[in-house]
Amino acid sequence: MSEVVRLYRYKSLLSSRRAVSASDLMAALEVSRATVKRDISKLRDQLHVPIIYHRDHHGYTLDQGHSDTELPGLWFSQEELLALATIQQLLEQLEPGLLGTKLRPLKERLAQLMDKHGLSSQDVAKRIRIFNAGKRVVVAKSFELIAAATLARKRLNINHFSRQNGKTTAREVSPQRLVHYRDNWYLDAWCHMRCDLRSFSVDAMSGIAVIDAPAQEVTDSEIDAYTGAGYGIFSGVPITWAKLKFTPERARWVAGEIWHPMQESHTALDGSYVLSLPYSDDRELVGDILRFGGEVEVIEPAALRSRVKRALHEAVGRYV
């Protein structure tokens, strides 16, 4: 009998009005007296089950006057506790200003459970590190308002700064999804000014206010069609496919990367890596291509090839 099953059996055995002796528990559960004492201690101290011992009757019962006599639905092994603590550490380092304080009660509870199992949450914090590149600062209060409106299905008034044209516009939006992409947060929302779906960088939003009006709902399929099919944050209905060819040397790295869920790829006879993926707006794609300099060539389409070629010429011109 597993420990989880055994601990649940205590609930039925101790639910009767009469006190159940340690000997009866040993016989019913087929365990030793030491195991019964250990189980009772765990149920009381770790799982907060209100078990009381009646000295006059030499047995145990559940305190029926207690508000909660139900056993928790989850118990954790050492491996599970370590996994949960690892996830907590990842989240805290991923976005310490936004999620750290919200996770503190969970972190404290995990630390208590881990200590009881002979594990150290401090070791997890010391051994796991996440370093963010290109991460932009988000105001915690702004994030909380956006997240609250998204979950409560309320509209938002925002001022959005467009890095493309350097202008700030006031918008009323119906938030649909919060997305964490490349170390930054984005809000997929229905823009009531544009009457269309848009993705807003959370760090570029200010003057945020929740409106007491229901958010306009957009189906998952519509959102996926807008955000899922195109490339990166400049997603949308794909207008074309890009075909990129990486050198055999660079292929050792790129062949293991996922650039897009719909990408197609193969390795050529000369060892080069050919990657094809859909996109609607090429701004982010061009930036990714330029990172690889002369180790990648745009095969098609011609317009993308020309734009990358022009950008490379401009880069060279800065060093003349």
GUGUPA-454182 format. One line per 5 residues: number of its first residue (from 1); for each residue z, x, y of C-alpha. Coordinates in nm, 4 decimals. Layout:
NUM) Z,X,Y ~ ...
This chain:
1) 0.0000,0.0000,0.0000 ~ -0.1003,0.1441,0.3381 ~ 0.1581,0.1833,0.6145 ~ -0.0123,-0.0783,0.8328 ~ -0.0078,-0.3378,0.5536
6) 0.3514,-0.2525,0.4681 ~ 0.4691,-0.2845,0.8269 ~ 0.3049,-0.6231,0.8582 ~ 0.4864,-0.7390,0.5445 ~ 0.8193,-0.6826,0.7153
11) 0.7257,-0.9668,0.9509 ~ 0.7051,-1.2251,0.6721 ~ 1.0022,-1.0848,0.4816 ~ 1.2309,-1.0902,0.7861 ~ 1.1178,-1.4232,0.9302
16) 1.3488,-1.6318,0.7114 ~ 1.6855,-1.7485,0.8387 ~ 1.8803,-1.5479,0.5826 ~ 1.9385,-1.1770,0.6166 ~ 1.7328,-0.9571,0.3862
21) 1.9120,-0.6569,0.2409 ~ 1.7696,-0.3079,0.2260 ~ 1.7658,-0.3383,-0.1551 ~ 1.5539,-0.6550,-0.1365 ~ 1.3135,-0.4856,0.1043
26) 1.2891,-0.1840,-0.1269 ~ 1.2065,-0.4076,-0.4228 ~ 0.9548,-0.6245,-0.2353 ~ 0.7744,-0.3306,-0.0774 ~ 0.8200,-0.0862,-0.3660
31) 0.9520,0.1896,-0.1412 ~ 1.2619,0.4071,-0.1195 ~ 1.5687,0.3393,0.0936 ~ 1.4669,0.6278,0.3199 ~ 1.1255,0.4674,0.3763
36) 1.2870,0.1328,0.4645 ~ 1.5126,0.3018,0.7208 ~ 1.2152,0.4912,0.8636 ~ 1.0028,0.1735,0.8803 ~ 1.2791,-0.0268,1.0477
41) 1.3261,0.2498,1.3037 ~ 0.9525,0.2593,1.3774 ~ 0.9275,-0.1181,1.4111 ~ 1.2191,-0.1222,1.6549 ~ 1.1616,0.1900,1.8625
46) 0.7833,0.2290,1.8730 ~ 0.6500,-0.1222,1.8171 ~ 0.9394,-0.3025,1.9920 ~ 0.9924,-0.5558,1.7120 ~ 1.3321,-0.7304,1.7644
51) 1.4948,-0.6526,1.4275 ~ 1.8720,-0.6990,1.4089 ~ 2.1168,-0.5989,1.1368 ~ 2.3886,-0.8454,1.0284 ~ 2.6877,-0.6468,0.9075
56) 2.8575,-0.9520,0.7608 ~ 2.5560,-1.0351,0.5455 ~ 2.4443,-0.6729,0.4928 ~ 2.0864,-0.7483,0.5832 ~ 1.8117,-0.7610,0.8456
61) 1.6428,-1.0502,1.0280 ~ 1.4149,-1.0996,1.3253 ~ 1.5870,-1.2064,1.6459 ~ 1.4418,-1.5570,1.6749 ~ 1.5777,-1.5887,2.0265
66) 1.3584,-1.3020,2.1414 ~ 1.0531,-1.4036,2.3445 ~ 0.8142,-1.1980,2.1339 ~ 0.8605,-1.1505,1.7601 ~ 0.4938,-1.0791,1.6927
71) 0.3896,-0.7363,1.5769 ~ 0.1359,-0.5547,1.7941 ~ -0.2200,-0.5730,1.6774 ~ -0.2837,-0.1960,1.6936 ~ -0.1015,0.1042,1.5519
76) -0.2301,0.4540,1.5824 ~ -0.2400,0.7483,1.3478 ~ -0.2033,1.0999,1.4864 ~ -0.5814,1.1389,1.4846 ~ -0.6295,0.8076,1.6679
81) -0.3658,0.8923,1.9273 ~ -0.5301,1.2278,1.9888 ~ -0.8692,1.0584,2.0276 ~ -0.7276,0.8067,2.2779 ~ -0.5553,1.0799,2.4768
86) -0.8796,1.2763,2.4820 ~ -1.0683,0.9739,2.6173 ~ -0.7992,0.9219,2.8803 ~ -0.8283,1.2848,2.9884 ~ -1.2053,1.2587,3.0074
91) -1.1821,0.9486,3.2259 ~ -0.9220,1.1002,3.4532 ~ -1.1277,1.4145,3.5097 ~ -1.4473,1.2134,3.5386 ~ -1.3177,1.0155,3.8356
96) -0.9603,1.1220,3.9207 ~ -0.9397,0.9467,4.2570 ~ -1.0693,0.6146,4.1275 ~ -0.9386,0.5795,3.7753 ~ -0.6484,0.8201,3.7524
101) -0.3830,0.5972,3.9112 ~ -0.5015,0.2912,3.7206 ~ -0.4728,0.4798,3.3927 ~ -0.1289,0.6242,3.4639 ~ 0.0639,0.3510,3.2736
106) -0.1643,0.4011,2.9735 ~ -0.1277,0.7775,3.0016 ~ 0.2516,0.7509,3.0026 ~ 0.2507,0.5196,2.7020 ~ 0.0153,0.7494,2.5130
111) 0.2360,1.0468,2.5945 ~ 0.5376,0.8642,2.4476 ~ 0.3498,0.7756,2.1310 ~ 0.2076,1.1259,2.0961 ~ 0.5499,1.2850,2.1365
116) 0.6808,1.0676,1.8544 ~ 0.3964,1.1967,1.6376 ~ 0.4559,1.5605,1.7273 ~ 0.1502,1.5865,1.9515 ~ 0.1339,1.7099,2.3093
121) -0.0718,1.5295,2.5728 ~ -0.0301,1.8387,2.7929 ~ -0.2300,2.0378,2.5384 ~ -0.5120,1.7858,2.5687 ~ -0.5128,1.8211,2.9472
126) -0.5163,2.2000,2.9168 ~ -0.7918,2.2192,2.6548 ~ -1.0429,1.9676,2.7939 ~ -1.2249,2.0246,3.1211 ~ -1.5164,1.8460,3.2873
131) -1.7079,2.0057,3.5717 ~ -1.9251,1.7848,3.7893 ~ -2.2387,1.9036,3.9639 ~ -2.3825,1.7050,4.2531 ~ -2.0943,1.4606,4.2555
136) -2.0483,1.2712,4.5831 ~ -1.7125,1.1489,4.7137 ~ -1.6374,0.7769,4.6836 ~ -1.3580,0.6097,4.8816 ~ -1.1115,0.4708,4.6265
141) -1.0505,0.1477,4.8181 ~ -1.4243,0.0822,4.8452 ~ -1.4682,0.1347,4.4735 ~ -1.1828,-0.1046,4.3966 ~ -1.3323,-0.3774,4.6160
146) -1.6756,-0.3369,4.4573 ~ -1.5339,-0.3351,4.1049 ~ -1.3152,-0.6393,4.1765 ~ -1.6076,-0.8390,4.3172 ~ -1.8308,-0.7367,4.0264
151) -1.5785,-0.8533,3.7672 ~ -1.4708,-1.1648,3.9600 ~ -1.8384,-1.2586,4.0208 ~ -1.8046,-1.2717,4.4007 ~ -2.0517,-1.1668,4.6708
156) -2.0096,-0.8657,4.8965 ~ -2.0950,-0.7862,5.2558 ~ -2.1858,-0.4189,5.2845 ~ -2.3383,-0.1671,5.5217 ~ -2.5769,0.0508,5.3249
161) -2.6998,0.3903,5.4395 ~ -3.0488,0.4736,5.3140 ~ -3.0957,0.8447,5.2585 ~ -3.4692,0.7836,5.2410 ~ -3.5067,0.6766,5.6057
166) -3.1655,0.7653,5.7520 ~ -3.0959,0.4038,5.8574 ~ -2.7956,0.1784,5.7896 ~ -2.8493,-0.1935,5.7244 ~ -2.6083,-0.4819,5.6735
171) -2.6579,-0.6602,5.3429 ~ -2.5148,-0.9503,5.1498 ~ -2.5311,-0.8731,4.7800 ~ -2.4364,-1.0303,4.4495 ~ -2.3038,-0.7449,4.2327
176) -2.4276,-0.7377,3.8748 ~ -2.3320,-0.4020,3.7226 ~ -2.1501,-0.0817,3.8135 ~ -2.3322,0.2197,3.6716 ~ -2.2129,0.5790,3.6410
181) -2.5203,0.8009,3.6427 ~ -2.5358,1.1768,3.6812 ~ -2.1770,1.2054,3.8075 ~ -2.2209,0.9307,4.0694 ~ -2.1612,0.5570,4.0902
186) -2.4294,0.2969,4.1625 ~ -2.4179,-0.0793,4.2045 ~ -2.6981,-0.2885,4.0599 ~ -2.6999,-0.6033,4.2709 ~ -2.9087,-0.8956,4.3877
191) -2.9902,-0.8282,4.7538 ~ -3.0013,-1.1559,4.9461 ~ -3.1918,-0.9917,5.2311 ~ -3.4692,-0.8600,5.0049 ~ -3.4454,-1.1479,4.7553
196) -3.4692,-0.8956,4.4746 ~ -3.2653,-0.6611,4.2592 ~ -3.1621,-0.3312,4.4145 ~ -2.9539,-0.0287,4.3137 ~ -2.7096,0.0918,4.5806
201) -2.5304,0.4264,4.5786 ~ -2.1610,0.3389,4.6081 ~ -2.0831,0.6432,4.8246 ~ -2.3484,0.5210,5.0735 ~ -2.1735,0.1829,5.1161
206) -1.9259,0.1110,5.3975 ~ -1.7723,-0.1885,5.5733 ~ -1.7251,-0.3526,5.2341 ~ -1.5822,-0.7045,5.2271 ~ -1.5547,-0.9529,4.9442
211) -1.7027,-1.2949,5.0265 ~ -1.5440,-1.6067,4.8817 ~ -1.8758,-1.7240,4.7433 ~ -2.0015,-1.7063,4.3857 ~ -2.2385,-1.4231,4.3066
216) -2.5925,-1.5183,4.2218 ~ -2.6336,-1.4560,3.8527 ~ -2.9179,-1.2484,3.7142 ~ -2.9857,-1.2441,3.3420 ~ -2.9321,-0.9286,3.1395
221) -3.2984,-0.9227,3.0486 ~ -3.3994,-0.9281,3.4169 ~ -3.1579,-0.6472,3.5017 ~ -3.2732,-0.4441,3.2038 ~ -3.6347,-0.4955,3.3033
226) -3.5543,-0.3649,3.6518 ~ -3.3138,-0.0816,3.5687 ~ -3.3798,0.0028,3.2087 ~ -3.7525,0.0588,3.1888 ~ -3.8113,0.2856,3.4874
231) -3.6892,0.6403,3.5386 ~ -3.3342,0.7061,3.6656 ~ -3.1951,0.5538,3.9834 ~ -3.5453,0.4824,4.1155 ~ -3.6055,0.2475,3.8273
236) -3.8094,-0.0669,3.8211 ~ -4.1022,-0.2080,3.6344 ~ -4.2873,0.1060,3.5159 ~ -4.6200,0.1622,3.6838 ~ -4.7300,0.4579,3.4715
241) -4.6276,0.7250,3.2245 ~ -4.5737,1.0914,3.2959 ~ -4.6696,1.3587,3.0438 ~ -4.4949,1.6933,3.0814 ~ -4.5534,2.0141,2.8878
246) -4.2710,2.2689,2.8646 ~ -4.3132,2.6307,2.7594 ~ -4.1998,2.7268,2.4076 ~ -3.9044,2.9135,2.5595 ~ -3.7860,2.6171,2.7691
251) -3.8521,2.3821,2.4744 ~ -3.5438,2.5256,2.3027 ~ -3.3328,2.3413,2.5619 ~ -3.5405,2.0418,2.6671 ~ -3.6271,1.9272,2.3151
256) -3.2648,1.8203,2.2706 ~ -3.2434,1.6205,2.5951 ~ -3.2830,1.2469,2.6475 ~ -3.4633,1.1884,2.9777 ~ -3.5361,0.8228,2.9141
261) -3.4576,0.5770,2.6302 ~ -3.8286,0.5001,2.5884 ~ -3.9484,0.8606,2.5935 ~ -4.1968,0.9975,2.3419 ~ -4.2255,1.3628,2.2456
266) -4.3750,1.6146,2.0065 ~ -4.3960,1.9882,1.9582 ~ -4.7430,2.1387,1.9998 ~ -4.8915,2.4007,1.7676 ~ -4.8121,2.6785,2.0155
271) -4.4436,2.5776,2.0235 ~ -4.4565,2.4061,2.3624 ~ -4.2784,2.0727,2.3999 ~ -4.4695,1.7681,2.5263 ~ -4.2578,1.4887,2.6757
276) -4.3879,1.1487,2.7903 ~ -4.1781,0.8917,2.9771 ~ -4.2293,0.5857,3.1992 ~ -4.1408,0.5704,3.5695 ~ -4.1935,0.3473,3.8693
281) -4.0797,0.5690,4.1599 ~ -4.1462,0.9403,4.1159 ~ -3.8892,1.0801,4.3626 ~ -3.6193,1.1614,4.1096 ~ -3.8718,1.2612,3.8465
286) -4.0344,1.5127,4.0825 ~ -3.6932,1.6646,4.1528 ~ -3.6263,1.7059,3.7820 ~ -3.9657,1.8644,3.7230 ~ -3.9188,2.1141,4.0078
291) -3.5945,2.2360,3.8491 ~ -3.7993,2.4035,3.5786 ~ -4.0383,2.5889,3.8096 ~ -4.3188,2.7536,3.6157 ~ -4.1759,2.6533,3.2777
296) -4.3227,2.3032,3.2926 ~ -4.6654,2.1594,3.3727 ~ -4.7458,1.7997,3.4655 ~ -5.0368,1.6980,3.2437 ~ -5.0715,1.3459,3.3792
301) -5.1015,1.1317,3.5816 ~ -5.3105,1.3107,3.8446 ~ -5.1078,1.1710,4.1342 ~ -4.7832,1.3107,3.9977 ~ -4.9499,1.6430,3.9174
306) -5.0762,1.6668,4.2760 ~ -4.7390,1.5819,4.4251 ~ -4.5580,1.8457,4.2189 ~ -4.8284,2.1020,4.2982 ~ -4.7939,2.0272,4.6715
311) -4.4161,2.0596,4.6531 ~ -4.4463,2.3970,4.4797 ~ -4.6911,2.5222,4.7445 ~ -4.4505,2.4118,5.0178 ~ -4.1673,2.5934,4.8415
316) -4.3706,2.9143,4.8205 ~ -4.4625,2.8789,5.1876 ~ -4.0971,2.8973,5.2850 ~ -4.0761,3.2476,5.1425 ~ -4.3856,3.3901,5.3146
